[in-house]
């Protein structure tokens, strides 16, 4: 098959790769219907995360099951499935508590890489969720979004305890931040402040349910949020970037007793203890347990109540994957969808 | 009157001070029935927090109201009252959300110092809670504990979401840690692991409801907690020390999806972002909103359901306050009660 490898900073190659095969009896092989480039793929692409050997890329996927291992009970060939970036058994105590991305048997969700024609998915019964049937083509982008960016934005909003009567602020206007706006809206938030200075992203934020836009960043951004909330700060803040500045912006935008949900992978971030102590903020986040939310998200998409697929503002054939990375790196695209 | 001043590291003086007087119409003056030395008083005593000028000491108190300002409506002369280390209006949006120690009108709870014969209490109606009547003498230590260490341990346990079915670990065997054990027990925790290597403190932990004692510290302590919890970690961990080591011990003792409640004042602590991201732990704490819990705690003490006053293992006349500091500094006493 053809698949995507990262050889080093900005060196993405779409090339011949071995066909994935069942290794463990709990595996499944899927044929990708759509995949995409993730904001977190840009960390190694930009050389921030070191690349010591060529790595297969991609961990967001939807597709049709081709084959399952002998121990797979619920997932069947021919089903259309959605998975996520960690494989989980969905039966251990941690999974049952809703933290499938810390499953005691956690593995990479698509170890052979999902920016490819086929992928091997470990722990298929725990990891994959089948849709009610083969989806109409126009739903595929939204189902693909559920695989990562929607699930992640949703977890950010849940971790920030977005809900009725709450003012929610979102730091970060990438796909995850924008979908945290959508999630906050679905969860019933009263007021949703998107922090963005890019017009196309602002437009999508309004469409997803933002009630206010703040263009300031860092401490100026936090001051603006306080100004908009009677000096107190937002009840709930989603951090969807992962830098020191964005994390401090999130903490400083939150009122005492409020909640920060953080889903940007933290890079070189240190949270200063004394300031955090006196902030009285709740802090929770990490790699989103997308699996927890998939059944509900698929349902909302299937019934056309939400349209998270709108974050894909660029669609291209899978073989042009390198251009997808470039477009996202240069912020010409919010998110690039790739069709095998 | 006579009161306690800290002139510099280990320089505690009990000396003549001006009688406190009503300054704001919302003030009250109380005559202290009992006061004590706080673990946090040891930070400036040891020179960790700099002392640039002599400071009046003490912020834990119970006593009888002598006089109230013209705007005080609910608190009346002659009442026995319990307050805490921050004064709060108890009416602002932050107070109503239960975070009185971040009240928008927050002030020091006893600006004239509570290790004294009399103290001025700001925002008396919001800050003070009257007991149902004059308490019997044997309840005074417990009511004094409610003023700070019990309220703080209780908040730690609440912030850690201690409750039925939960395994709770407590890092720190000072008065706050020991009372977090008591709180976890009252909140219905199934298993309570006290982390302590001091026999007298272990005894009190057993008495307050501990089901296990772990003597290891740091990463060894965290490994022991994992061993006791099927490799997963505790559901709830209370951090009641405030150092880098104790905070990391708490985070590393908690299972993914679990909760750390931290109430030790953080000194030179930095929480490493990447490790915290992948820990999936909830983190919440800060200066305890003792006022939130006071009515319930007074009720539990009044009806003799709890006896938190046991943490006072040393009682002395107020004029011997300097010896109280020494005894706590040298860990000869868990907590020293001072009688004016």
Interface residues (C-beta under 8 A of the other chain):
Chain A: X93 X94 X97 X98 X99 X101 X102 X104 X230 X231 X232 X244 X247 X255 X256 X257 X262 X265 X266 X267 X268 X269 X270 X271 X272 X273 X274 X276 X277 X278 X279 X280 X281 X282 X283 X284 X285 X286 X287
Chain B: X93 X94 X97 X98 X99 X101 X102 X104 X230 X231 X232 X244 X247 X255 X256 X257 X262 X265 X266 X267 X268 X269 X270 X271 X272 X273 X274 X276 X277 X278 X279 X280 X281 X282 X283 X284 X285 X286 X287
